[in-house]
Amino acid sequence: MTSLSFFVLLFSSCKTVRENLGRQYDRSTKLYEKAYLDLKNTKEKAVGWREAKAMMLKNNLELQRSRDSLTRAKESKSQVYWDLIPSLRLSGGLSRSLTDLGSIDSEDLRFSIFSTLNVPGVISLYSRRYSALLGELKAEWDLQLKKRELIIRLRELFLEYSDFETRKENISRTQLWNPPGRKTPAELLASTPEEILVEQQAFNLGLTENRLSQSLAKILGDFDYKWKPVADDLPKFSYAEEPLDLNRTDNLGVLLRQKQAADLEALRLTEVIAKLRFFPDLNLGVSSPSLYRVGNGRERGFSADDLIFHANSIISLDTRFRMTRRLKNARRQIELQDKIMREQIREQIQKALLGQDELLLVERELSLALLRIETLDAQPRSTELDEIRIYLEKRFVLIERASSLRLKKARIEGGFWLLDEDKWIDEAKQNEE
C-alpha cells in the first residue's frame, strides 16, 4: 500500500492550471502594489558621471541579457566536452499482477544501473565544437558593443538634462512667466501672445523632464530615486579639431568588423556542414549490460565480458535533394550577407565622412549662437515692455537653437566614439582605477 499511497499523494498535490495562474497573478499584484508605494513619492537624488556609469554597468537589464548570452555560450562550449563522458542511468521496475498489488515484496522490484559511452562522429564533433567557439566569441563581442552603445547613450542623457536645466532656469527667470495656477480665469484669457509662448515652452519642459527622468531610471536600472545627473566630469572630445583618420583600420571600428566577421563565419560554417553531409561520418560507442542489477531476489555485478563496442558509418543518398537545397540556400545566404556587409561598410564610411563635415558646421553654428546670447545679455536692459518681450523672445530662440546644436553635436561625437578604439582602451583603464 505504500506505493499506492505515494502516487495518490503525488497526483493530489498537483494544482490545476487556473490555480497556478492565480498564484502567479497574486504575486504580480503584490509586486505592483509594492512598486506603487515605493515610487509614489520618489525623491530627487544627484548622481555624477562615474557613479551613474558604474550603476548602469551593474544593473542595466540589456547588459544582463548580453552577459547571460555570453554565459550560455560558454556553457555550450563546455557541454561539447562533457558529452564525451559516459552517461549513467538508473532504472527501477515493478512486476506484479493487479490482483496482488496489495502484497508487494522485494522480489517483485527490479533495480539496475546502466552506463553508455558514445563518441560523436568526427564531422559532428568538429561542427559542434567550432560552432560553440564561434558562438562564445560572438556573444563576447555583442556584450562589448552593447556596453559602448549604453555608455554613449548615457552621456547623451547627461548632456540633454544639462540643457534642460538651462532652459528651465531661463523660463523661471523671465518676467513674463507666472505659473497658470496662480492666474485667474480672466487673466488666463487675457494672456498676450508672448505669455502664451512662454506657457507652451514651460509645458514642453515639463514633458521633457518626465521623459528624461524615466529614461535615466531605465538605463541606470534603478527606479528608487528621481535621478538628477550632474554633468561635471563627462568625457570631452575634440573630433572637430582632430578628426579621426578614417583610413586607419587598426584602431577604427575594429569591434564592429569583428561582429561582421562572426556573422559571415557563422554562415560559412552552415555551408561547410551542408557539404559534409554528403560524406559518411564514423560514430563510435561502448555499451554494456547493467553495471549492477537487483531483481527476483538475485544480484548481479559488472562483467567486462559483457562490454559491446559499436562502430558504424552511414551515408545518406540525397534522393529527395534536401541536402542539395540546403547547400544552395547556404550559398545564397552567404552571397546576400556579403552584399549586406559591403553596403554597411560603405554606409558607415559615408556617414563618418559626412559626420566630420556636419560636426564642423554644428561647432560653428553653436559658437555663433552662444556669442549671440552673450552679446544679447551684455546689452543694457530696457524698461519698455515691448522691448523686454523682444529681448526674451530672441533669447528663447537662441537658447533653443543652442540646445538643439549641443544634442546634435553629442550624437555625432557618439558615432565617432563608437568607432574610436583608442578611446575605449582609455575608458577601460579608467574603469580599472
C-alpha positions in Angstrom: 0.0 0.0 0.0 3.0 2.3 0.4 3.5 2.7 -3.4 -0.2 3.4 -4.0 -0.2 6.0 -1.2 2.8 7.7 -2.9 1.0 8.0 -6.3 -2.2 9.2 -4.7 -0.3 11.9 -2.8 1.6 12.9 -5.9 -1.5 13.5 -8.1 -3.5 15.1 -5.3 -0.7 17.7 -4.7 -0.7 18.8 -8.4 -2.6 22.1 -8.9 -4.8 22.9 -11.8 -3.6 25.4 -14.4 -6.0 28.1 -13.2 -4.9 27.6 -9.6 -1.2 28.1 -10.6 -2.1 31.1 -12.7 -3.9 32.6 -9.8 -0.8 32.2 -7.6 1.3 34.0 -10.2 -1.3 36.7 -10.7 -1.3 37.3 -6.9 2.5 37.6 -6.9 2.3 40.1 -9.8 -0.3 42.1 -8.0 1.8 42.3 -4.8 4.8 43.4 -6.9 2.7 46.1 -8.4 1.4 47.4 -5.1 4.9 47.5 -3.6 6.3 49.3 -6.6 3.4 51.9 -6.4 4.2 52.6 -2.8 7.9 52.9 -3.5 7.5 55.2 -6.5 4.6 57.3 -5.4 6.8 59.8 -3.5 10.2 59.3 -5.2 12.8 61.8 -4.0 15.4 63.5 -6.1 19.0 62.4 -5.9 22.0 63.8 -7.7 24.3 61.4 -9.5 27.7 62.0 -11.1 29.0 60.6 -14.4 31.3 57.9 -12.9 28.7 56.8 -10.3 26.0 56.6 -13.0 28.2 54.6 -15.4 29.0 52.1 -12.6 25.3 51.7 -11.8 24.4 51.2 -15.4 27.1 48.6 -16.0 25.9 46.7 -12.9 22.1 47.0 -13.1 21.1 47.6 -16.7 18.9 44.7 -17.9 20.1 44.9 -21.6 23.6 44.3 -20.3 22.4 41.5 -18.1 20.8 39.8 -21.1 24.0 40.1 -23.1 26.0 38.7 -20.1 23.6 35.8 -19.9 24.0 35.1 -23.6 27.8 35.0 -23.1 27.4 32.7 -20.1 25.1 30.3 -22.1 27.7 30.4 -25.0 30.5 29.4 -22.6 28.3 26.6 -21.2 27.5 25.3 -24.7 31.3 25.1 -25.4 31.9 23.2 -22.2 29.0 20.8 -22.9 30.7 19.7 -26.1 33.4 18.0 -23.9 31.0 16.9 -21.1 29.1 14.9 -23.7 32.1 12.7 -24.2 31.8 11.5 -20.6 30.0 8.1 -20.2 26.3 8.5 -19.2 24.9 6.8 -16.2 21.2 5.8 -15.9 19.2 4.3 -13.1 16.3 2.0 -13.8 13.6 0.7 -11.4 10.7 -1.5 -12.2 7.8 -3.4 -10.6 6.2 -6.5 -12.0 3.1 -7.8 -10.2 -0.4 -8.8 -11.2 -3.2 -6.3 -10.5 -4.9 -8.7 -8.0 -1.7 -9.0 -6.0 -0.7 -5.3 -5.8 -1.5 -5.3 -2.1 1.2 -7.8 -1.3 4.4 -6.4 -2.9 7.7 -7.6 -1.6 11.4 -7.1 -2.5 11.5 -9.9 -5.0 8.9 -8.0 -7.2 11.2 -5.0 -7.6 14.0 -4.6 -10.1 16.8 -2.1 -9.9 19.6 -1.6 -12.5 22.4 0.8 -13.2 23.4 1.3 -16.9 26.3 3.2 -18.5 26.9 4.1 -22.1 29.8 5.8 -23.9 29.1 7.5 -27.2 31.8 9.2 -29.2 30.2 11.5 -31.8 31.3 11.3 -35.3 34.3 13.3 -36.4 32.2 15.6 -38.5 29.6 16.1 -35.9 32.2 16.8 -33.1 34.1 19.2 -35.3 31.0 21.2 -36.3 29.6 21.4 -32.7 33.0 22.5 -31.2 33.6 25.0 -34.0 30.1 26.4 -33.6 30.4 26.7 -29.8 33.7 28.5 -30.0 32.3 30.9 -32.6 29.2 31.5 -30.5 31.3 32.4 -27.5 33.4 35.0 -29.4 30.3 36.5 -31.0 28.5 36.7 -27.6 31.5 38.4 -26.1 31.7 41.0 -28.9 28.0 41.6 -28.7 28.4 42.4 -25.0 31.3 44.8 -25.6 29.3 46.6 -28.3 26.2 46.8 -26.0 28.4 48.4 -23.3 29.6 51.0 -25.7 26.2 51.9 -27.0 24.8 52.3 -23.5 27.7 54.4 -22.3 27.3 56.7 -25.3 23.5 56.9 -24.7 24.1 57.7 -21.0 26.4 60.6 -22.0 23.7 62.0 -24.3 21.2 61.8 -21.5 23.5 63.7 -19.2 24.0 66.5 -21.8 20.3 66.6 -22.6 19.5 67.0 -18.9 22.1 69.8 -18.6 20.4 71.6 -21.5 17.0 71.0 -19.9 18.1 72.7 -16.7 19.5 75.7 -18.6 16.2 76.1 -20.5 14.2 75.7 -17.3 16.2 78.3 -15.5 15.7 80.7 -18.4 11.9 80.2 -18.2 11.8 80.7 -14.4 13.8 84.0 -14.7 11.6 85.6 -17.3 9.4 88.4 -16.1 6.5 87.1 -18.3 6.3 83.8 -16.5 3.7 83.1 -13.9 2.5 79.6 -13.4 -1.0 79.2 -14.8 -2.2 78.0 -11.4 -1.6 81.5 -9.9 -3.7 83.3 -12.5 -7.4 83.9 -12.5 -9.5 82.7 -15.5 -9.8 86.2 -16.7 -6.0 86.7 -16.6 -5.5 83.4 -18.5 -7.9 84.5 -21.2 -6.2 87.9 -21.5 -2.7 86.5 -21.8 -0.5 88.1 -24.5 0.9 86.0 -27.4 4.3 86.2 -25.7 2.9 84.9 -22.4 1.2 82.0 -24.2 4.5 81.2 -25.9 6.3 81.1 -22.5 3.5 78.9 -21.1 3.9 76.5 -24.1 7.6 76.3 -23.5 7.1 75.6 -19.8 4.6 72.9 -20.7 7.1 71.3 -23.1 9.8 71.4 -20.5 7.6 69.6 -18.0 7.1 66.8 -20.5 10.8 66.7 -21.2 11.6 66.4 -17.5 9.3 63.4 -17.1 10.8 61.7 -20.2 14.4 62.3 -19.1 13.6 61.0 -15.6 12.1 57.8 -16.9 14.9 57.3 -19.4 17.6 57.8 -16.8 16.0 55.4 -14.3 15.6 52.7 -17.0 19.2 53.0 -18.3 20.6 53.0 -14.7 18.4 50.0 -13.8 17.2 51.9 -10.6 13.8 53.5 -10.1 14.2 54.2 -6.4 15.0 57.9 -7.0 14.3 60.7 -9.4 17.8 60.9 -10.7 19.4 64.3 -11.3 22.6 63.9 -13.3 25.5 66.3 -12.6 27.4 66.7 -15.8 30.7 67.9 -14.3 33.1 65.1 -15.4 31.7 64.0 -18.7 34.1 62.7 -21.4 35.0 65.5 -23.7 36.1 65.0 -27.4 37.9 67.1 -30.0 36.8 65.3 -33.1 36.2 68.6 -34.9 39.7 69.9 -34.2 41.3 66.5 -34.5 39.2 64.3 -36.9 39.6 60.6 -36.9 41.8 59.1 -39.6 39.1 57.0 -41.4 41.8 55.2 -43.4 43.3 53.6 -40.2 41.8 50.1 -39.7 44.0 49.2 -36.8 42.2 51.5 -34.3 38.9 52.4 -36.0 35.8 50.3 -36.0 37.6 47.1 -35.0 34.7 45.8 -32.8 32.1 46.3 -35.5 34.2 44.5 -38.1 34.8 41.6 -35.6 31.0 41.3 -35.3 30.5 41.4 -39.0 33.3 38.7 -39.4 31.5 36.5 -36.9 28.2 36.7 -38.8 29.9 35.8 -42.1 31.8 32.9 -40.5 28.6 31.6 -39.0 27.1 31.5 -42.5 30.3 29.9 -43.9 30.0 27.2 -41.2 26.5 26.3 -42.4 27.9 25.8 -45.9 30.7 23.6 -44.6 28.3 21.5 -42.6 25.9 21.2 -45.6 28.8 19.9 -47.7 30.0 17.4 -45.1 26.5 15.8 -45.0 27.4 14.3 -48.4 30.2 12.3 -46.8 29.9 9.4 -44.3 30.6 10.0 -40.7 32.1 7.5 -38.3 30.4 7.0 -34.9 31.9 5.0 -32.1 30.4 3.8 -28.9 30.7 1.3 -26.0 27.8 -0.1 -24.2 27.3 -2.8 -21.6 24.5 -4.6 -19.7 23.7 -3.1 -16.4 26.6 -2.4 -14.1 24.6 -3.5 -11.2 21.2 -5.3 -11.1 18.9 -6.5 -8.4 15.8 -8.5 -9.2 13.9 -11.6 -8.3 16.0 -11.9 -5.1 19.3 -12.1 -7.1 22.1 -9.6 -7.5 24.5 -9.4 -10.5 27.5 -7.2 -10.9 29.5 -5.9 -13.8 31.5 -8.2 -16.1 34.0 -6.9 -18.7 32.9 -9.8 -21.0 29.6 -8.1 -21.5 31.0 -4.9 -23.0 30.0 -4.2 -26.5 31.8 -2.0 -28.9 29.8 -0.2 -31.6 31.2 1.4 -34.8 29.0 2.5 -37.6 29.2 4.8 -40.6 26.2 5.9 -42.6 25.9 7.8 -45.8 22.6 9.2 -46.9 21.8 9.4 -50.6 20.2 12.7 -51.4 17.3 11.2 -53.4 15.0 14.0 -52.3 17.5 16.8 -52.9 17.1 18.1 -49.4 20.9 18.3 -48.7 21.4 19.9 -52.1 18.8 22.6 -51.5 20.3 23.2 -48.0 23.7 23.7 -49.5 22.3 26.1 -52.2 20.4 28.0 -49.6 23.6 28.4 -47.5 25.5 29.7 -50.5 22.7 32.2 -51.3 22.7 33.4 -47.7 26.5 33.9 -47.8 26.2 35.8 -51.1 23.4 38.0 -49.7 25.2 38.7 -46.4 28.4 39.6 -48.3 26.4 42.2 -50.2 24.8 43.5 -47.0 28.2 43.8 -45.3 29.6 45.7 -48.3 26.7 48.1 -48.2 27.0 48.5 -44.4 30.7 49.3 -44.7 30.1 51.9 -47.5 27.3 53.4 -45.5 29.4 53.6 -42.4 32.3 55.3 -44.2 29.9 57.7 -45.9 28.2 58.5 -42.6 31.6 59.2 -41.0 32.7 61.4 -43.8 29.5 63.4 -43.7 29.7 63.4 -39.9 33.0 65.2 -40.0 31.6 67.9 -42.2 28.4 68.2 -40.1 30.5 68.4 -36.9 32.4 71.4 -38.2 29.1 73.1 -39.2 27.5 72.3 -35.8 30.5 73.6 -33.9 30.4 76.9 -35.9 26.7 77.4 -35.5 26.9 76.6 -31.8 29.7 79.1 -31.3 27.7 81.7 -33.1 24.5 81.0 -31.1 26.4 81.3 -27.8 28.1 84.5 -29.0 24.7 86.0 -29.8 23.3 85.0 -26.4 26.4 86.6 -24.7 26.0 89.8 -26.8 22.3 90.0 -26.1 22.8 89.6 -22.3 25.5 92.3 -22.4 23.2 94.9 -23.8 21.6 97.5 -21.5 18.1 96.4 -20.4 15.2 98.5 -21.4 12.2 99.1 -19.1 9.8 99.2 -22.0 7.6 96.1 -22.0 7.7 95.7 -25.8 11.5 95.8 -25.9 11.6 93.3 -22.9 9.4 90.9 -24.9 11.6 91.2 -28.0 14.7 90.5 -25.8 13.1 87.5 -24.2 11.8 86.1 -27.5 15.2 86.4 -29.1 16.8 84.8 -26.1 14.3 81.9 -26.1 15.0 81.2 -29.8 18.8 81.3 -29.3 18.7 79.1 -26.2 16.6 76.5 -28.1 18.9 76.7 -31.0 22.0 76.2 -28.8 20.3 73.3 -27.0 19.4 71.6 -30.3 23.0 72.1 -31.6 24.6 70.6 -28.4 22.5 67.5 -28.7 23.3 67.2 -32.4 27.0 67.5 -31.6 26.7 64.9 -28.8 25.2 62.4 -31.2 27.8 62.9 -33.9 30.6 62.6 -31.3 28.9 59.4 -30.0 29.1 58.0 -33.5 32.8 58.7 -33.7 33.4 57.5 -30.2 31.8 54.1 -31.0 34.5 53.6 -33.7 37.4 55.0 -31.8 39.2 52.0 -30.3 41.9 54.1 -28.6 39.2 56.0 -26.6 37.7 52.7 -25.4 41.1 51.4 -24.3 41.5 54.6 -22.2 37.9 54.1 -20.9 38.8 50.5 -19.8 41.9 51.8 -18.0 39.8 54.4 -16.1 37.3 51.7 -15.0 40.2 49.6 -13.6 41.4 52.5 -11.5 
